[in-house]
């Protein structure tokens, strides 16, 4: 049974500025994870290693990145005798100044390595395992062209795999974001659709065959919690069987902490660790919310310092915390506005409260209500 290993959006050489002083470590991890992908393809005895776009983060990467990638691909093709296929993506699109053009001789020296789009190539046929890899390579970082339009499966080989790098219309998208329509994925005759461009794993429903975004093997942005996988695809007469394989080392995990209920850095650290257990390979996206008393001792820098050593990196997420308003500030709210009328109504309720517990509940409702009426986001 033929086996295909599908990866995409590796982004070798990505700057990763959002990781601050640890960006270089993650760039090295991206390399190691690509090597792990090659290792897995060898272990699986894959007939093809398919990279569905954005192998490089840039169309003009440094030569050290190009050498590294070519060495790893040559290791796969040399040890396995199998084929590797690269589909140029939006970051490393094919053109007169692209990495695939500038280093064309170096790519050509790797046996059984093919770049779709070179010499107008739209198909790579693997006669032995019976696989035809087909795709229309990207030639710019933005385009309204539908890559799958006019692409047809092979009539000579049993397994046709379409590769594309763009956005399927199951979610809102920009019109020039390399569009892929769901009806294009519903075309008959295909065994598998290898997709790239989205950095989180996603399986598209409604396609005529499994249509999968493998996602980025390592996290590329702080809001991407579904990265870190590759697809191992077994092609058979009953259809493609897709296995989601975890390959990435570092994971983005989000947490939201109400700093209005954490009196000091020690309590804050305990809340964070309870939400996300410490792990040196976790990238923690930390959102801070809540209402702070005027005399609050909250210090964002100091509080974050209490947890920064527990994770690979702590990255600031949403900051939606605000100071509670004291009686004087509440009294200054204009009575002609809804927020002022609300504050005065709630103050009257406070005066009529039966006990301390009821007063606390009304006070919290007062502060939250005023904040929301002022357009503040305090409920994350």
C-alpha positions as CSV (number, residue, x, y, z in Angstrom):
1,X,0.0,0.0,0.0
2,X,1.6,3.3,-1.1
3,X,2.5,5.8,1.7
4,X,2.7,9.5,1.5
5,X,4.1,11.8,4.2
6,X,2.5,15.3,3.9
7,X,3.9,18.4,5.6
8,X,3.6,22.1,4.9
9,X,4.4,25.5,6.3
10,X,7.8,24.5,7.8
11,X,9.0,28.1,7.5
12,X,12.7,27.4,7.8
13,X,14.4,30.7,8.8
14,X,11.3,32.4,10.2
15,X,12.3,35.5,12.3
16,X,9.7,34.6,15.0
17,X,10.1,38.1,16.6
18,X,7.0,37.4,18.9
19,X,9.2,34.9,20.8
20,X,11.7,37.7,21.8
21,X,15.1,36.5,23.0
22,X,14.2,32.9,22.4
23,X,13.4,33.2,18.7
24,X,16.8,31.8,17.7
25,X,16.2,28.6,19.8
26,X,12.8,28.1,18.0
27,X,14.4,28.6,14.6
28,X,16.8,25.8,15.5
29,X,13.9,23.6,16.7
30,X,12.2,24.1,13.3
31,X,15.3,22.6,11.7
32,X,15.3,19.7,14.1
33,X,11.6,19.1,13.6
34,X,12.2,19.0,9.8
35,X,14.9,16.4,10.4
36,X,12.4,14.5,12.5
37,X,9.9,14.6,9.6
38,X,12.6,13.0,7.4
39,X,13.3,10.4,10.0
40,X,9.6,9.5,10.2
41,X,9.2,9.4,6.4
42,X,12.1,6.9,6.4
43,X,10.6,4.9,9.2
44,X,7.2,4.8,7.4
45,X,9.0,3.7,4.2
46,X,7.2,6.6,2.5
47,X,7.0,6.5,-1.3
48,X,6.8,10.3,-1.3
49,X,7.6,13.2,1.0
50,X,5.3,16.0,-0.1
51,X,5.8,19.6,1.1
52,X,2.7,21.7,0.4
53,X,4.2,25.2,0.4
54,X,6.3,27.5,2.6
55,X,9.1,25.2,3.2
56,X,11.1,28.4,3.5
57,X,9.9,31.5,5.3
58,X,11.3,33.7,2.6
59,X,11.8,33.6,-1.2
60,X,15.5,34.5,-0.6
61,X,16.6,32.5,2.4
62,X,20.3,32.5,3.5
63,X,22.4,29.8,1.8
64,X,22.8,28.0,5.1
65,X,19.1,27.3,5.3
66,X,19.1,26.1,1.7
67,X,22.0,23.7,2.3
68,X,20.3,22.3,5.4
69,X,17.1,21.6,3.6
70,X,18.8,20.0,0.6
71,X,20.9,17.8,2.8
72,X,17.8,16.6,4.7
73,X,15.9,15.9,1.5
74,X,18.9,14.2,0.0
75,X,19.1,12.0,3.1
76,X,15.5,10.9,2.5
77,X,15.7,10.3,-1.2
78,X,19.1,8.7,-0.9
79,X,18.3,6.3,2.0
80,X,14.8,5.4,0.8
81,X,15.1,5.5,-3.0
82,X,11.8,7.4,-2.8
83,X,10.7,10.8,-4.2
84,X,10.4,14.2,-2.6
85,X,8.1,16.9,-4.1
86,X,8.1,20.5,-3.1
87,X,5.2,22.8,-3.9
88,X,6.2,26.5,-3.7
89,X,3.9,28.4,-1.3
90,X,3.1,32.0,-0.6
91,X,6.3,32.8,1.3
92,X,8.6,30.9,-1.1
93,X,6.6,31.4,-4.3
94,X,8.1,30.5,-7.6
95,X,9.5,33.3,-9.7
96,X,12.5,34.8,-11.3
97,X,14.1,35.7,-7.9
98,X,12.8,32.8,-5.9
99,X,14.9,30.3,-3.9
100,X,14.0,27.6,-6.4
101,X,15.3,29.7,-9.3
102,X,18.4,31.1,-7.7
103,X,19.4,27.6,-6.4
104,X,18.0,25.6,-9.4
105,X,21.3,23.8,-10.0
106,X,21.6,22.7,-6.3
107,X,18.0,21.4,-6.3
108,X,18.6,19.6,-9.5
109,X,21.5,17.7,-8.0
110,X,19.3,16.0,-5.5
111,X,18.1,12.7,-7.0
112,X,14.4,12.2,-7.1
113,X,13.6,15.7,-5.9
114,X,11.0,17.7,-7.9
115,X,9.7,21.3,-7.5
116,X,6.3,21.7,-9.0
117,X,6.2,24.6,-11.3
118,X,9.8,24.4,-12.5
119,X,9.8,24.2,-16.3
120,X,6.0,24.6,-16.1
121,X,5.8,21.1,-14.5
122,X,2.3,20.4,-13.0
123,X,2.7,16.7,-12.3
124,X,5.2,14.3,-10.8
125,X,4.3,10.6,-11.6
126,X,5.6,7.9,-9.3
127,X,5.0,4.9,-11.6
128,X,6.1,2.2,-9.1
129,X,3.7,3.0,-6.2
130,X,1.1,4.4,-8.7
131,X,0.9,7.9,-7.4
132,X,0.6,11.1,-9.4
133,X,1.2,14.4,-7.5
134,X,-0.4,17.3,-9.3
135,X,-0.5,21.0,-8.6
136,X,-0.2,24.5,-10.1
137,X,2.6,26.3,-8.2
138,X,2.2,29.7,-6.7
139,X,4.1,32.5,-8.4
140,X,3.3,35.4,-6.0
141,X,2.5,35.8,-2.3
142,X,-1.1,37.0,-3.1
143,X,-3.4,35.8,-5.9
144,X,-7.0,35.5,-6.9
145,X,-6.1,32.5,-9.1
146,X,-7.8,29.2,-8.2
147,X,-5.0,26.6,-8.2
148,X,-7.2,23.6,-8.5
149,X,-9.3,25.0,-11.4
150,X,-8.5,23.0,-14.5
151,X,-6.4,20.5,-12.6
152,X,-7.4,16.9,-13.5
153,X,-6.5,13.6,-11.9
154,X,-4.3,11.1,-13.8
155,X,-5.9,8.6,-16.1
156,X,-2.9,6.3,-16.0
157,X,-2.1,5.9,-12.3
158,X,-4.5,4.7,-9.6
159,X,-3.8,7.4,-7.0
160,X,-3.9,11.1,-7.9
161,X,-3.0,13.6,-5.2
162,X,-3.8,17.3,-5.6
163,X,-1.6,19.7,-3.8
164,X,-2.6,23.4,-3.2
165,X,-1.5,26.2,-0.9
166,X,-4.3,28.6,0.0
167,X,-7.5,29.2,1.9
168,X,-10.6,27.1,1.5
169,X,-13.9,29.0,1.6
170,X,-15.2,27.3,4.7
171,X,-14.1,30.3,6.7
172,X,-14.0,34.1,5.8
173,X,-11.0,34.9,3.6
174,X,-9.5,37.7,1.7
175,X,-10.3,37.5,-2.1
176,X,-6.6,37.4,-3.0
177,X,-5.6,34.8,-0.4
178,X,-5.0,32.0,-3.0
179,X,-8.6,30.9,-3.0
180,X,-9.8,27.3,-3.0
181,X,-13.5,26.7,-3.3
182,X,-15.1,23.7,-1.6
183,X,-16.6,22.7,-4.9
184,X,-13.1,22.3,-6.3
185,X,-12.4,19.8,-3.5
186,X,-15.5,17.9,-4.4
187,X,-14.2,17.0,-7.9
188,X,-14.1,13.2,-8.5
189,X,-11.1,11.1,-9.2
190,X,-8.8,12.3,-6.5
191,X,-7.4,10.1,-3.8
192,X,-6.2,12.9,-1.5
193,X,-5.9,16.7,-1.3
194,X,-2.7,17.9,0.3
195,X,-3.2,21.4,1.5
196,X,-1.0,24.1,3.0
197,X,-1.2,27.7,4.1
198,X,-3.2,27.3,7.4
199,X,-0.9,26.6,10.3
200,X,-3.2,24.4,12.3
201,X,-4.3,20.9,11.5
202,X,-7.6,20.9,9.8
203,X,-9.6,18.3,7.9
204,X,-12.1,19.8,5.4
205,X,-15.5,18.3,5.2
206,X,-17.4,18.0,1.9
207,X,-14.5,17.0,-0.2
208,X,-14.5,14.0,-2.6
209,X,-11.4,12.6,-0.8
210,X,-9.6,13.4,2.4
211,X,-8.6,17.1,2.2
212,X,-6.1,17.9,5.0
213,X,-4.2,20.9,6.2
214,X,-1.2,19.3,8.0
215,X,-0.4,22.7,9.5
216,X,3.0,24.0,10.6
217,X,5.2,21.4,12.2
218,X,6.2,23.9,14.8
219,X,4.2,27.0,16.1
220,X,4.6,30.0,13.9
221,X,2.4,32.5,15.8
222,X,1.2,33.1,19.3
223,X,-2.5,32.5,18.3
224,X,-1.9,29.1,16.7
225,X,-2.6,26.3,19.1
226,X,-3.2,23.5,16.5
227,X,0.3,23.4,15.0
228,X,2.8,20.6,15.4
229,X,1.6,17.8,13.1
230,X,2.2,16.1,9.9
231,X,0.0,13.7,7.9
232,X,0.9,10.1,7.2
233,X,-1.4,9.0,4.3
234,X,-1.9,5.4,3.2
235,X,-3.4,5.1,-0.2
236,X,-5.6,2.1,-1.0
237,X,-8.4,0.8,-3.1
238,X,-10.9,1.8,-0.4
239,X,-9.6,5.3,-0.2
240,X,-6.9,7.2,1.7
241,X,-6.4,6.6,5.4
242,X,-4.9,9.6,7.1
243,X,-3.0,9.5,10.3
244,X,-2.4,12.7,12.3
245,X,1.1,12.4,13.7
246,X,2.5,14.7,16.3
247,X,5.9,15.9,15.2
248,X,6.4,19.3,16.9
249,X,8.2,19.8,20.2
250,X,6.8,23.1,21.4
251,X,3.1,24.0,21.8
252,X,1.3,27.2,22.3
253,X,-1.1,27.0,25.2
254,X,-3.4,29.9,26.2
255,X,-4.6,30.9,29.7
256,X,-6.6,33.8,31.0
257,X,-6.0,35.0,34.6
258,X,-8.2,37.4,36.5
259,X,-5.6,39.7,38.1
260,X,-8.3,41.4,40.2
261,X,-8.5,38.3,42.4
262,X,-4.7,37.7,42.7
263,X,-3.4,39.8,45.5
264,X,0.4,39.2,44.9
265,X,2.9,37.6,42.6
266,X,2.9,34.3,44.6
267,X,-0.9,33.9,44.2
268,X,-0.7,34.9,40.6
269,X,2.0,32.3,39.9
270,X,-0.1,29.6,41.6
271,X,-3.1,30.5,39.5
272,X,-1.0,30.3,36.3
273,X,0.5,27.0,37.2
274,X,-2.9,25.5,38.1
275,X,-4.2,26.6,34.7
276,X,-1.2,25.4,32.7
277,X,1.3,23.0,34.3
278,X,4.9,24.2,34.0
279,X,6.6,22.7,31.0
280,X,9.9,24.0,29.4
281,X,8.5,23.3,25.9
282,X,5.2,25.2,26.4
283,X,4.8,28.6,24.9
284,X,2.3,30.3,27.3
285,X,0.0,32.9,25.8
286,X,-1.2,34.7,28.9
287,X,-4.2,36.9,28.9
288,X,-4.8,39.2,31.8
289,X,-8.3,40.5,32.8
290,X,-10.3,41.7,35.7
291,X,-10.9,44.8,37.8
292,X,-8.2,46.2,40.0
293,X,-8.8,48.0,43.3
294,X,-7.3,51.5,43.3
295,X,-4.8,50.3,46.0
296,X,-4.0,47.1,44.1
297,X,-0.4,45.9,44.3
298,X,-0.6,44.4,40.8
299,X,2.6,44.9,38.8
300,X,2.5,43.2,35.4
301,X,6.3,43.0,35.0
302,X,6.8,41.6,38.5
303,X,3.9,39.1,38.3
304,X,5.1,37.7,34.9
305,X,8.6,37.4,36.2
306,X,7.2,34.9,38.8
307,X,6.3,32.4,36.0
308,X,8.6,33.1,33.1
309,X,11.1,30.4,34.1
310,X,8.4,27.7,34.2
311,X,7.8,27.8,30.4
312,X,9.8,28.1,27.2
313,X,8.4,31.6,26.8
314,X,5.6,33.6,28.2
315,X,3.9,35.8,25.6
316,X,1.5,38.6,26.4
317,X,-2.0,37.9,25.1
318,X,-5.0,40.2,25.7
319,X,-4.6,42.7,28.4
320,X,-8.2,43.7,29.5
321,X,-7.7,44.6,33.2
322,X,-8.9,48.0,34.5
323,X,-9.0,49.9,37.7
324,X,-12.1,49.8,39.8
325,X,-13.7,53.3,40.1
326,X,-13.9,54.8,43.5
327,X,-17.0,56.7,44.8
328,X,-15.7,60.0,43.6
329,X,-15.1,58.7,40.1
330,X,-18.5,57.0,40.0
331,X,-20.2,60.3,41.0
332,X,-18.5,62.1,38.1
333,X,-20.2,59.9,35.6
334,X,-22.7,62.1,33.6
335,X,-26.2,61.4,34.8
336,X,-27.5,62.1,31.3
337,X,-25.7,59.0,30.0
338,X,-26.8,55.4,30.6
339,X,-23.6,54.6,32.4
340,X,-24.2,57.4,34.9
341,X,-27.8,56.4,35.5
342,X,-26.7,52.8,36.0
343,X,-24.1,53.8,38.5
344,X,-26.6,55.8,40.5
345,X,-29.2,53.0,40.5
346,X,-26.6,50.5,41.7
347,X,-25.4,52.9,44.4
348,X,-29.0,53.1,45.7
349,X,-29.1,49.3,45.7
350,X,-25.9,49.3,47.8
351,X,-27.5,51.5,50.3
352,X,-30.3,49.0,50.7
353,X,-28.2,45.9,50.8
354,X,-29.0,43.5,53.6
355,X,-25.5,42.4,54.5
356,X,-21.9,42.2,53.5
357,X,-22.3,39.4,51.0
358,X,-25.0,41.2,49.2
359,X,-23.0,44.4,49.2
360,X,-20.0,42.6,47.6
361,X,-22.2,41.1,44.9
362,X,-23.8,44.5,44.1
363,X,-20.4,46.2,44.1
364,X,-19.0,43.7,41.7
365,X,-22.1,44.1,39.4
366,X,-21.7,47.9,39.6
367,X,-18.0,47.8,38.6
368,X,-18.5,45.3,35.8
369,X,-21.5,47.1,34.5
370,X,-19.8,50.4,34.4
371,X,-16.8,48.9,32.7
372,X,-18.9,47.2,30.0
373,X,-20.9,50.4,29.4
374,X,-17.7,52.2,28.9
375,X,-16.7,49.7,26.3
376,X,-14.0,47.9,28.3
377,X,-13.5,44.2,27.7
378,X,-13.4,42.7,31.2
379,X,-15.2,39.4,30.8
380,X,-12.5,37.3,29.0
